[in-house]
Amino acid sequence: MAGNLIPNDPNDALQPAGAGLPQLADEALPPMAPVEADEGVQWGRYIAALKRYKWLMLAVVIVGTGLGILATRFLHPEYTAQATIWIEPEPERTGPVREAPVIQSFAWVQFLQTYQVIGTVVEQEHLYLQPQTKVDAAVFDKFQLADRNQPGDYVLALDANQHRYTLSTSDGVTVESGQLGDSIGRAVGFKWQPPLAALNGVDEIKFTVQSPRDASNALLGRLTPQMADNGNFLQLMLTGTDPRQITSTLNTLVNVFVEKAAELKRQKSSETVKALALQKDSTYQAYQEALSALEHFKVNTITKPTEGTPVAGGIQLTQPTVISNYFGQKLQLEQIRRDRQALKAVLDRAKSGAITVDAFQQIPTVQNAPDLKAALADLTTAEDSLRRLQNRYTDKSTQVQEAQARIQRLRQQTIPAYANALIGTLDAQESMLGKQIASASSELQSIPTRTITEQRLMGEVNNAAGLYSQVAARYMEAKLAEASAIPDVKAMDPAVQPQKPSSNTAPRIVFMAFMASIGLAVGLAILLDQLDKRFRYPDQVTRELGLSILGAIPAIRRVKPGERDAEEASQVIEAFRTVRMNLAHSYGAAGPVLLTITSPGAGDGKSLVSSNLALSFAEAGYKTLLIDGDIRRGELHRMFNVDRRPGLLDLLVGQSQLDQVLRPTTHRNLTMIPCGTRHQHGPELLGSNAMRSLIATLKSRYNVVIVDSPPLGAGIDPFVLATATGHMMLVLRSGETDRQMAEAKLKLLDRLPVRILGAVLNDIQTSGVYKYYSYIYGYTSDEEPTPQLTGGSVDTHER
């Protein structure tokens, strides 16, 4: 109810059943059972809370979505540029000497991520520089960093005439000042002299400088390389907010990568050329020494006769085949013996020092031993590879240690094993040739010793010349490879500037903000509902206070007099009829209805409920008495338009008689007693014997006695009146009554001889959780016209 009294309107009144107490059997309906809340999820309560806070929820959703839209202004869509690099597959290598590739396939990604590549890209693209102010690109076109620089946020301020500049940090600390046209930022490691024409109209330039290392790490964080384990294509993807910049950066990265790979291959070829140059010089010196020894021998022996016969220098004049075979075997034996001794000498020296490849290569027999020759070639290759690795890595590097281990195995195991095997072979050949020469020595005693020496020297010359030719050929091949070195990688697909962003988080952020604001709004509404101290739901009465609901009074819109909605008025009338029925059946045949009506606080509508309930009882034929027990602020006399004095307090003081305070109303079954004259000791009078005697007298004269008391929070008056009547009915106003106050005041009644009949819910909305407390519209009790007799027939008209 909205504080309006239901007037005594014949259209709203019920016909009385008689002057005495009516028969309750005609209304023998069960009391209205309280609507209990579901023990599960209280969906009805949550929905009611959402409806109640709908405008707050709408505001939260609007604000949350607006914040999401605002956040998108600080985010930029990301673009992705792609490029592809082709890497030459590793060639199939056969034979004892195999040249390893520049980099294994799985290491290309690691090579890409080295600072040699990324750092070069950062320097070429000036990625360490981030302008915060939009200026002409020519301003930072030639900006560079010295080896020692100071990263940070800087501000370049120009004077009004643009003659002088001041460079300071973002904190306002001046770093440098000077005349425009000079180099700017030398104090902090900048190499920067912007063109004066590009600074026209510029007052201030803000920019951020990072260290090249930090800029390289930032670039690596935005770079995604992909390469299969055995693949030949390296795919690169670079993300960023500036499509032009990421395209330029990625193409620069591809070019630098290809250039560095070619440089690495040229460096390997140069190391090979250096090693072959040393071997070529060594074999050439050995050839010259062998040739010099042969020429010296010829000069000394060419004029000497052999066995009294002038013989020209050389074995060519000896015709018999046996001589040729003998000297060939003799020379071969001598060669085998020297080679065997040389091998043993080299191995003996190797025990106290390193194995020299050149020492083995100068032994002719070694050139005919493929295993030992291949092992020596592997040692040369391994040593070259170790020198290249030591130029790039430290001795603790895994690659350097693996190369050293390989060289160690070749020196201490492989080469000695092959050399010992060759020595054994030479021993066997020497023994066999010795036996053959011994059998033919008798036939060849006449052969000049000079011829044997000459043949040996010529063999040494031929062997040295052949070895030098081989090394010289390899040297020329290496020089040609160095001059025409082709890199192992090349750019297959350069980066193209993307036209559409790869990821735009703005719609997703707005949607997430919208959904989050909805969740926050729902959660806030439910939280506010849980924290609300006022009565909102029927289960708060039945479960928390443990009271039965006697009825629920719907709210009526405030309208002008004469414009009252008949359906709404009917709902209110039916609600009071329900309360009346439940109260009547609460007493049964035990006597008159006697109760005190109160509420936890002021403004809950207890006086309205009291007056209208009294009217409902009176209209039902009950002889009803309404007592205004609110001796402090009683206003019932105004509702019924009667005098306040004399009244209840005047009667209790003894200044008036009972018949003097009884006030008739427009309802013949309803009488009231106003509160009377205000009295300081009113609460004591309510608890006096006079009050108890009055109640006893009234019980014998009336069927229903209703006492309208002050609120429970106003003092002891309602407790005293409830003790006098023995019964109490509580009025709770939806959305207004404080639950905690009601619970605290009801605890005081536990010690008093008062029976709490139940509660009446006032000012409810007949929807939501209260929809079951309303009545069907369209069933208003209307008056039918009185039948008129005309010519012996009955004509009934319905309104």
C-alpha positions in Angstrom: 0.0 0.0 0.0 1.2 3.5 -0.7 -0.3 5.0 2.5 -3.9 5.4 1.2 -6.9 4.4 3.3 -9.5 2.3 1.5 -12.6 4.5 1.8 -16.1 3.4 2.6 -17.3 3.0 -1.0 -20.4 1.0 -1.6 -18.9 -0.5 -4.7 -15.9 -1.8 -2.6 -17.8 -2.8 0.5 -19.0 -6.3 1.3 -22.5 -6.9 2.5 -22.6 -7.5 6.3 -23.6 -11.0 7.4 -25.5 -9.7 10.5 -25.0 -7.8 13.6 -23.6 -10.6 15.6 -20.6 -12.9 15.1 -21.0 -14.6 11.8 -20.8 -18.3 11.2 -17.2 -19.0 10.1 -18.3 -22.2 8.5 -19.3 -20.3 5.4 -15.6 -19.3 5.0 -14.1 -22.5 6.0 -10.9 -22.2 3.9 -7.5 -23.2 5.1 -5.1 -20.4 6.2 -2.9 -19.0 3.5 0.2 -21.1 3.4 3.5 -19.2 3.1 5.2 -19.5 -0.2 8.5 -21.1 0.6 11.6 -20.4 -1.4 13.0 -23.2 -3.4 15.8 -25.1 -1.6 17.9 -25.1 -4.8 19.0 -22.0 -6.8 16.7 -19.1 -6.0 16.2 -18.1 -9.6 13.1 -16.0 -8.8 15.0 -14.0 -6.3 17.9 -13.4 -8.6 15.6 -12.4 -11.5 13.9 -10.0 -9.1 17.2 -8.5 -8.1 18.2 -8.0 -11.7 15.0 -6.2 -12.5 15.3 -4.0 -9.4 18.9 -2.9 -10.3 18.3 -2.9 -14.1 19.2 0.8 -14.4 22.4 0.3 -12.4 23.3 -2.7 -14.5 22.6 -0.8 -17.7 25.0 2.0 -16.4 27.7 -0.6 -15.6 27.4 -2.2 -19.0 27.5 1.1 -20.8 30.6 2.3 -18.7 32.3 -1.1 -19.1 31.7 -1.2 -22.9 32.8 2.4 -23.1 36.1 1.6 -21.3 36.6 -1.3 -23.7 36.1 1.0 -26.7 38.5 3.6 -25.1 41.1 0.9 -24.5 41.1 0.0 -28.2 42.2 3.5 -29.0 45.6 2.7 -27.4 45.9 -0.6 -29.3 46.9 -0.9 -32.9 46.3 -3.9 -35.2 49.2 -6.1 -35.9 50.5 -7.0 -39.3 52.6 -10.0 -40.4 55.2 -9.9 -43.2 56.5 -13.2 -44.6 59.6 -14.2 -46.5 61.3 -17.5 -47.6 65.0 -18.3 -47.8 66.2 -21.3 -49.8 69.1 -23.3 -48.3 71.2 -25.5 -50.5 70.9 -29.2 -49.5 73.9 -31.0 -48.1 75.7 -32.7 -51.1 76.3 -36.4 -51.0 80.0 -37.0 -50.2 81.9 -40.2 -50.9 85.4 -41.3 -50.6 87.9 -41.0 -47.8 88.2 -37.2 -48.0 84.9 -35.4 -47.3 84.5 -31.7 -46.9 81.9 -30.8 -44.3 79.2 -28.2 -45.1 79.5 -24.6 -43.8 76.6 -25.1 -41.4 74.5 -28.1 -40.6 70.8 -27.7 -41.6 69.5 -27.6 -38.1 71.9 -24.7 -37.2 70.6 -22.2 -39.8 67.9 -21.0 -37.4 70.5 -20.5 -34.7 72.8 -18.6 -37.2 69.8 -16.4 -38.0 69.4 -15.5 -34.4 73.0 -14.5 -33.8 73.9 -10.9 -33.1 76.0 -10.8 -36.2 72.8 -11.0 -38.2 70.2 -9.4 -36.0 72.5 -6.7 -34.8 73.4 -5.7 -38.4 69.7 -5.4 -39.2 69.0 -3.3 -36.1 71.8 -0.9 -37.2 70.8 -0.6 -40.8 67.1 -0.1 -40.0 67.7 2.1 -36.9 65.5 -0.1 -34.8 67.1 1.2 -31.7 65.5 4.6 -32.4 61.8 5.1 -31.7 60.5 8.7 -32.4 57.6 9.7 -30.2 56.8 12.8 -32.2 55.8 12.8 -35.9 58.5 14.6 -37.8 60.1 14.4 -41.3 61.8 11.1 -41.9 64.9 13.0 -42.9 65.4 14.2 -39.3 66.6 10.8 -38.1 67.8 9.5 -41.5 71.5 9.7 -40.5 71.1 9.0 -36.8 73.7 6.5 -35.5 75.1 5.4 -32.2 78.7 5.4 -31.0 80.2 2.4 -29.4 79.5 4.0 -26.0 76.0 5.4 -25.8 73.4 6.1 -23.1 69.9 4.7 -23.9 66.8 6.5 -22.6 64.0 8.9 -23.4 65.1 12.3 -24.8 63.6 15.6 -25.8 65.2 17.9 -28.3 63.8 21.4 -27.9 64.5 24.2 -30.4 64.3 27.9 -29.6 61.9 30.2 -31.3 64.4 31.3 -33.9 65.6 27.7 -34.5 69.2 28.7 -33.9 70.0 26.8 -30.8 68.9 23.4 -29.4 68.7 21.8 -26.0 68.8 18.0 -25.6 67.4 16.8 -22.3 66.1 13.6 -20.8 62.4 13.0 -20.2 63.0 13.9 -16.5 64.1 17.4 -17.5 67.8 16.9 -17.0 69.7 18.9 -19.7 72.2 16.7 -21.5 73.6 19.1 -24.1 72.9 22.4 -25.8 74.4 24.1 -28.7 74.1 25.7 -32.1 71.9 24.0 -34.8 74.0 22.6 -37.6 76.5 20.9 -35.2 76.4 17.3 -34.2 73.8 16.7 -31.5 74.1 14.2 -28.6 77.8 13.6 -28.6 77.7 13.7 -24.8 75.5 10.6 -24.7 77.0 8.7 -27.7 74.9 10.0 -30.6 76.1 10.6 -34.1 73.4 12.9 -35.3 73.4 16.0 -37.4 69.8 16.5 -38.7 69.3 18.7 -41.8 68.2 22.2 -41.0 65.5 22.1 -43.7 63.9 19.1 -42.0 63.6 21.0 -38.7 61.5 23.9 -40.1 58.4 24.5 -38.0 59.5 22.0 -35.3 59.5 23.1 -31.7 60.1 19.9 -29.9 61.1 16.3 -30.8 60.6 13.4 -28.4 62.4 10.1 -29.0 63.5 6.9 -27.3 66.9 5.3 -27.8 67.5 1.6 -26.9 70.8 -0.2 -26.8 71.4 -2.3 -29.9 71.2 -5.5 -27.8 67.8 -4.6 -26.4 66.6 -3.7 -29.8 67.9 -7.0 -31.1 66.1 -8.9 -28.4 62.9 -7.0 -29.2 63.2 -7.9 -32.9 63.8 -11.5 -32.0 60.6 -11.5 -29.9 58.6 -10.4 -33.0 60.4 -12.8 -35.4 59.2 -16.4 -35.9 61.5 -18.6 -38.0 60.3 -22.0 -39.1 62.3 -24.8 -40.8 61.7 -28.5 -41.0 64.4 -30.8 -39.6 65.4 -32.0 -43.1 63.9 -29.2 -45.1 65.6 -26.7 -47.4 63.3 -23.7 -46.9 63.5 -21.3 -44.0 60.3 -19.3 -43.5 60.4 -16.0 -41.6 57.4 -14.2 -40.2 57.7 -10.7 -38.6 54.9 -9.1 -36.7 54.4 -5.4 -35.9 52.0 -2.4 -36.0 53.7 -0.6 -38.9 53.4 -2.7 -42.1 55.9 -0.6 -44.0 58.5 -0.9 -41.3 58.2 -4.7 -40.8 58.4 -5.3 -44.6 61.6 -3.2 -44.8 63.0 -4.9 -41.7 62.3 -8.4 -42.9 63.8 -7.8 -46.4 66.9 -6.3 -44.8 67.1 -9.4 -42.5 66.9 -11.7 -45.5 69.7 -9.7 -47.3 71.9 -9.6 -44.3 71.4 -13.3 -43.7 72.4 -14.2 -47.3 75.4 -11.9 -47.1 76.6 -13.3 -43.8 76.2 -16.8 -45.1 78.2 -16.0 -48.2 80.9 -14.3 -46.0 81.0 -17.4 -43.8 81.5 -19.6 -46.9 84.2 -17.3 -48.3 86.0 -17.4 -44.9 86.0 -21.2 -45.1 87.5 -21.2 -48.6 90.1 -18.7 -47.5 91.2 -21.0 -44.7 91.5 -23.9 -47.1 93.6 -21.8 -49.5 95.9 -20.8 -46.7 96.5 -24.4 -45.7 97.1 -25.6 -49.3 99.5 -22.7 -49.9 101.7 -23.9 -47.0 101.6 -27.5 -48.3 102.4 -26.3 -51.9 105.4 -24.4 -50.6 106.6 -27.4 -48.6 106.3 -29.9 -51.5 107.9 -27.4 -54.0 110.9 -27.1 -51.6 111.2 -30.9 -51.4 111.1 -31.1 -55.2 113.8 -28.5 -55.6 116.0 -30.3 -53.1 115.6 -33.7 -54.9 116.3 -32.1 -58.3 119.4 -30.3 -56.9 120.7 -33.5 -55.4 120.4 -35.3 -58.9 122.1 -32.5 -60.7 124.9 -32.4 -58.2 125.4 -36.2 -58.6 125.5 -35.9 -62.4 128.1 -33.2 -62.3 130.4 -35.2 -60.0 130.1 -38.6 -61.9 129.4 -37.8 -65.5 133.2 -37.9 -66.5 134.0 -41.0 -64.4 134.4 -44.3 -66.3 132.6 -47.4 -65.2 134.6 -50.6 -65.3 137.1 -49.0 -67.7 134.3 -48.0 -70.2 133.1 -44.4 -70.6 129.5 -44.4 -69.8 127.2 -41.5 -70.1 125.3 -40.5 -67.1 122.3 -42.7 -66.6 121.1 -46.2 -66.9 119.8 -45.6 -70.4 122.9 -47.2 -72.1 122.4 -50.5 -70.3 120.5 -52.7 -72.7 119.9 -56.2 -71.1 116.6 -56.6 -69.5 118.1 -58.3 -66.5 120.0 -55.2 -65.7 116.9 -53.1 -65.9 115.0 -55.6 -63.6 117.8 -55.8 -61.1 118.2 -52.1 -60.8 114.5 -51.6 -60.6 114.2 -54.1 -57.8 117.3 -52.6 -56.1 115.8 -49.2 -56.3 112.5 -50.4 -55.1 114.1 -52.1 -52.1 116.1 -49.1 -51.2 112.9 -47.0 -51.6 110.9 -49.4 -49.4 113.7 -49.4 -46.8 113.9 -45.6 -46.7 110.2 -45.3 -46.6 109.9 -47.8 -43.8 112.7 -46.0 -41.8 111.1 -42.7 -42.5 107.7 -44.0 -41.3 109.3 -45.3 -38.1 111.2 -42.0 -37.6 108.0 -40.0 -38.0 106.1 -42.3 -35.6 109.0 -42.0 -33.1 108.9 -38.3 -33.3 105.1 -38.4 -32.9 105.5 -40.0 -29.5 107.1 -36.8 -28.2 105.3 -34.3 -30.3 102.6 -33.7 -32.9 102.3 -35.6 -36.1 103.3 -33.5 -39.1 101.2 -34.2 -42.2 104.0 -32.8 -44.5 106.4 -35.4 -43.1 104.1 -38.2 -44.1 103.3 -36.7 -47.5 107.0 -36.5 -48.4 107.2 -40.3 -48.1 106.4 -41.7 -51.5 104.9 -45.0 -50.3 102.3 -43.0 -48.3 100.9 -41.8 -51.6 100.1 -45.4 -52.5 98.5 -46.2 -49.2 94.8 -45.0 -49.6 93.8 -45.5 -45.9 96.8 -43.6 -44.5 96.4 -40.9 -47.2 92.7 -40.5 -46.5 93.4 -40.3 -42.7 96.1 -37.6 -43.3 93.6 -35.7 -45.5 91.0 -35.9 -42.8 93.5 -34.6 -40.3 94.3 -31.6 -42.6 90.6 -30.9 -43.0 89.9 -31.3 -39.3 92.8 -28.9 -38.4 91.4 -26.3 -40.9 88.0 -26.6 -39.5 89.4 -26.2 -35.9 91.1 -23.0 -36.9 87.9 -21.6 -38.3 86.0 -22.6 -35.2 88.6 -21.1 -32.9 88.2 -17.8 -34.8 84.5 -17.8 -34.1 84.1 -19.6 -30.7 86.0 -20.1 -27.5 87.8 -23.3 -26.5 84.9 -24.2 -24.3 82.5 -24.3 -27.2 81.0 -27.7 -27.9 81.9 -27.5 -31.6 85.6 -26.7 -30.8 85.9 -29.5 -28.3 84.4 -32.0 -30.8 86.8 -30.9 -33.5 89.8 -31.2 -31.0 88.6 -34.7 -30.0 88.4 -35.7 -33.7 91.9 -34.4 -34.3 93.1 -36.3 -31.2 91.7 -39.6 -32.4 93.3 -39.1 -35.8 96.7 -38.3 -34.3 96.8 -41.0 -31.6 94.7 -43.8 -33.1 93.8 -43.7 -36.7 97.1 -42.5 -38.3 99.5 -44.5 -36.1 97.4 -47.6 -36.8 97.5 -47.1 -40.6 101.2 -46.2 -40.4 102.1 -49.4 -38.5 100.1 -51.4 -41.0 102.0 -49.8 -43.8 105.3 -50.5 -42.1 104.3 -54.2 -41.8 103.5 -54.2 -45.5 106.9 -52.6 -46.3 108.7 -55.2 -44.1 107.2 -58.0 -46.1 108.0 -56.3 -49.4 111.5 -55.6 -48.3 112.1 -59.3 -47.3 110.7 -60.5 -50.6 112.7 -58.1 -52.7 115.9 -58.9 -50.7 115.6 -62.5 -51.6 115.1 -61.7 -55.3 118.0 -59.3 -55.4 120.3 -61.8 -53.6 119.6 -64.4 -56.3 120.4 -61.9 -59.1 123.3 -60.1 -57.5 125.8 -62.5 -59.1 124.7 -61.4 -62.5 124.7 -57.8 -61.7 128.0 -57.3 -59.9 129.3 -55.6 -62.9 126.6 -52.9 -62.8 128.0 -49.6 -61.7 127.1 -48.4 -58.3 126.8 -44.9 -59.8 123.8 -46.1 -61.9 121.9 -47.2 -58.8 122.5 -43.9 -57.1 121.4 -42.0 -60.1 118.2 -44.1 -60.5 117.4 -43.4 -56.8 117.9 -39.7 -57.2 115.7 -39.6 -60.3 113.0 -41.5 -58.5 113.0 -39.0 -55.7 112.8 -36.2 -58.2 109.8 -37.8 -59.9 108.0 -38.5 -56.6 108.5 -34.9 -55.5 107.4 -33.5 -58.8 104.2 -35.6 -58.7 103.4 -34.6 -55.1 104.0 -31.0 -55.9 101.7 -31.2 -59.0 98.9 -32.7 -56.9 99.1 -30.0 -54.2 99.5 -27.2 -56.8 96.3 -28.5 -58.6 94.4 -28.6 -55.3 95.6 -25.1 -54.5 94.5 -23.7 -57.8 91.1 -25.3 -57.3 90.7 -23.8 -53.9 91.8 -20.3 -55.2 89.2 -20.6 -58.0 86.5 -21.7 -55.4 87.4 -18.7 -53.3 87.1 -16.3 -56.1 83.8 -17.7 -57.3 82.2 -18.7 -54.0 78.4 -19.1 -54.3 76.5 -18.8 -51.0 74.6 -21.8 -49.7 71.5 -19.6 -49.2 69.5 -17.2 -51.3 66.2 -15.3 -51.0 63.4 -17.2 -52.5 60.3 -15.0 -51.7 61.0 -11.5 -50.4 58.6 -9.8 -48.0 55.7 -7.9 -49.5 54.0 -5.2 -47.5 50.8 -6.7 -45.9 47.5 -4.9 -46.7 45.3 -6.4 -44.0 46.2 -6.9 -40.3 46.8 -10.4 -39.2 45.3 -9.8 -35.8 42.9 -7.0 -34.8 42.1 -7.3 -31.1 39.8 -4.3 -31.0 36.5 -6.2 -31.7 37.6 -8.9 -29.3 38.4 -6.4 -26.6 35.1 -4.6 -27.0 33.2 -7.9 -26.9 35.2 -9.0 -23.8 34.6 -5.6 -22.1 30.8 -5.9 -23.0 30.6 -9.5 -21.6 32.7 -8.6 -18.6 30.6 -5.6 -17.8 27.5 -7.8 -18.1 29.0 -10.2 -15.6 30.1 -7.4 -13.3 26.6 -5.8 -13.5 24.9 -9.2 -12.7 27.4 -9.9 -9.9 27.0 -6.3 -8.5 23.2 -6.6 -8.6 23.3 -10.0 -6.8 25.8 -8.6 -4.3 23.8 -5.5 -3.6 20.7 -7.8 -3.2 22.6 -10.0 -0.7 23.8 -6.9 1.2 20.4 -5.3 1.2 19.1 -5.0 4.8 15.5 -4.4 3.8 12.8 -7.0 3.3 12.5 -7.9 -0.4 11.3 -11.6 -0.5 8.8 -13.8 1.2 11.4 -16.4 2.2 13.1 -13.7 4.3 10.0 -13.6 6.5 9.4 -17.4 6.6 13.0 -18.6 6.8 14.9 -15.9 8.5 12.2 -14.6 11.0 10.2 -17.8 11.2 6.9 -16.0 10.7 3.8 -17.2 8.8 2.6 -14.8 6.1 -1.0 -13.9 6.8 -1.4 -11.9 3.6 0.2 -9.6 1.1 -1.1 -6.1 0.4 -0.3 -4.9 -3.1 0.8 -1.4 -3.9 -1.7 1.1 -5.5 -0.5 3.8 -7.7 -1.2 7.3 -6.4 -3.8 8.8 -8.6 -6.2 11.7 -8.4 -9.5 11.2 -6.4 -12.1 9.6 -8.6 -9.5 8.0 -10.9 -8.8 4.9 -8.8 -8.4 1.7 -10.8 -11.2 -0.7 -9.8 -9.1 -3.7 -10.5 -6.3 -2.5 -8.3 -8.8 -1.6 -5.5 -10.2 -5.1 -5.8 -6.8 -6.6 -5.4 -6.3 -4.6 -2.1 -9.8 -5.6 -0.9 -9.1 -9.3 -1.6 -5.8 -9.0 0.2 -7.4 -7.7 3.4 -10.1 -10.3 3.1 -7.4 -13.0 3.0 -5.7 -11.5 6.2 -9.1 -11.3 7.8 -9.8 -15.0 7.0 -6.4 -16.2 8.3 -6.8 -14.2 11.5 -10.3 -15.5 12.1 -9.2 -19.1 11.7 -6.2 -18.5 13.9 -8.6 -17.9 16.8 -11.2 -20.4 15.8 -14.0 -20.6 18.4 -11.8 -19.6 21.3 -13.3 -16.1 21.6 -13.1 -12.7 20.0 -10.2 -11.7 17.7 -7.9 -9.6 19.9 -4.5 -8.5 18.6 -2.0 -5.8 18.5 -0.7 -4.6 15.1 2.8 -3.1 14.9 5.8 -2.9 12.6 9.6 -2.8 13.1 9.9 0.9 12.0 8.0 3.9 11.1 6.5 4.2 7.6 5.8 0.4 7.2 2.0 1.0 6.9 0.8 -0.5 10.2 -1.9 2.1 10.8 -3.1 1.7 7.2 -3.2 -2.1 7.7 -5.0 -1.7 11.0 -7.7 0.6 9.7 -8.3 -1.3 6.6 -8.3 -4.6 8.4 -10.8 -3.2 10.9 -13.0 -2.1 7.9 -12.7 -5.6 6.4 -13.9 -7.2 9.7 -16.7 -4.7 10.0 -17.9 -5.2 6.5 -17.9 -9.0 7.1 -20.4 -8.5 9.9 -18.0 -8.6 12.9 -18.6 -6.0 15.6 -15.2 -4.4 15.5 -13.3 -2.0 17.7 -10.2 -0.2 16.5 -8.0 1.3 19.2 -5.3 3.9 18.4 -2.6 2.7 20.7 0.0 4.9 19.2 -0.2 7.4 22.1 2.9 9.3 20.8 2.0 10.0 17.2 -1.4 8.4 16.6 -3.3 9.6 13.5 -6.2 7.2 13.2 -8.7 10.0 14.3 -7.8 11.9 11.1 -8.5 8.9 8.9 -12.0 8.5 10.4 -12.6 12.2 10.9 -13.2 12.0 14.6 -11.9 14.0 17.6 -8.7 12.8 19.2 -9.7 13.8 22.8 -11.0 12.3 24.9 -9.4 9.0 24.1 -7.5 6.0 25.4 -5.1 7.8 27.7 -8.0 9.9 29.1 -9.8 6.8 29.9 -6.8 5.1 31.5 -6.1 8.2 33.7 -9.8 8.2 34.8 -10.7 11.5 33.3 -13.3 10.0 30.9 -15.6 7.1 30.8 -15.7 4.3 28.2 -18.8 5.5 26.5 -17.2 8.9 26.2 -14.1 7.7 24.2 -15.9 5.3 21.9 -16.3 7.0 18.5 -18.7 5.7 16.0 -17.7 5.6 12.3 -19.5 5.6 9.1 -19.5 1.8 9.3 -22.1 0.7 11.6 -20.1 -2.4 12.8 -16.9 -0.4 13.3 -16.1 1.7 16.4 -12.8 3.3 17.3 -11.0 4.7 20.3 -8.6 7.6 19.5 -5.3 7.9 21.3 -6.5 10.8 23.5 -4.5 13.4 25.2 -0.7 13.1 25.0 0.7 12.1 28.4 4.2 11.8 29.7 3.5 8.6 31.5 1.6 7.1 28.6 3.7 3.8 28.4 3.1 3.2 32.1 -0.6 3.7 31.7 -0.7 1.2 28.9 0.7 -1.4 31.3 -1.6 -0.5 34.2 -4.5 -2.5 35.7 -6.8 0.0 34.1 -5.6 -1.2 30.7 -6.1 -4.8 31.5 -9.6 -4.1 32.9 -10.4 -2.2 29.7 -9.3 -5.2 27.5 -11.4 -7.6 29.6 -14.5 -5.3 29.2 -14.0 -4.9 25.4 -13.6 -8.6 24.9 -17.1 -9.1 26.1 -18.6 -6.4 24.0 -16.9 -6.8 20.6 -16.1 -9.7 18.2 -12.9 -8.1 17.0 -10.6 -5.7 18.9 -7.6 -4.4 16.9 -5.0 -2.2 18.6 -2.8 -0.1 16.4 0.5 0.3 18.3 3.7 2.4 17.7 6.6 0.7 15.9 8.7 -1.7 17.7 11.6 0.6 17.5 9.7 3.5 19.1 9.9 2.2 22.7 8.1 -0.3 25.0 4.6 0.7 23.9 4.1 -2.1 21.4 5.4 -4.7 23.8 3.1 -3.5 26.6 0.1 -3.5 24.2 1.0 -6.9 22.8 1.2 -8.3 26.4 -2.2 -6.8 27.2 -3.9 -8.3 24.1 -1.7 -11.5 24.1 -1.4 -11.5 20.3 0.6 -9.6 17.8 0.6 -9.2 14.0 3.6 -7.7 12.3 3.5 -5.4 9.3 6.5 -5.6 7.0 6.8 -3.2 4.1 8.6 -4.5 1.0 11.7 -2.6 0.3 11.5 -0.4 3.4 11.5 -2.6 6.6 14.9 -3.2 8.1 15.4 -7.0 8.5 18.0 -6.7 11.2 15.9 -4.4 13.3 12.9 -6.7 12.9 14.9 -9.7 14.0 16.4 -7.9 17.0 13.0 -6.6 18.2 11.3 -10.0 17.7 14.0 -11.6 20.0 12.6 -9.4 22.8 9.2 -11.0 22.4 10.6 -14.4 23.3 10.5 -13.5 27.0 7.0 -12.1 26.8 3.6 -13.9 26.9 2.8 -12.8 23.4 1.7 -15.0 20.5 2.9 -13.8 17.2 0.2 -14.6 14.7 2.2 -13.8 11.6 3.2 -11.1 9.3 1.5 -9.0 6.6 3.6 -8.0 3.7 2.7 -4.4 2.6 3.3 -2.5 -0.6 4.3 -5.5 -2.7 4.5 -5.6 -6.5 2.3 -8.4 -7.8 5.0 -9.8 -10.0 8.2 -11.7 -9.7 8.5 -13.5 -6.4 5.2 -12.1 -5.3 3.2 -13.2 -8.3 1.5 -16.0 -6.4 0.2 -13.5 -3.8 -1.9 -11.7 -6.4 -5.4 -12.5 -7.6 -6.8 -13.0 -11.1 -7.8 -9.8 -12.7 -11.3 -9.5 -14.1 -13.0 -11.2 -11.1 -14.1 -8.0 -9.4 -17.3 -8.3 -7.3 -19.7 -6.1 -9.2 -23.3 -5.1 -8.1 -26.1 -6.4 -10.3 -29.2 -4.1 -10.8 -32.3 -4.9 -8.7 -34.8 -7.0 -10.7 -38.1 -5.2 -11.6 -41.4 -6.9 -12.1 -43.2 -5.9 -15.3 -46.2 -7.7 -16.5 -45.4 -10.8 -14.5 -41.9 -11.3 -16.1 -38.4 -10.6 -14.7 -35.9 -8.5 -16.7 -32.4 -8.8 -15.4 -29.7 -6.4 -16.6 -26.0 -7.1 -15.8 -23.6 -4.3 -15.5 
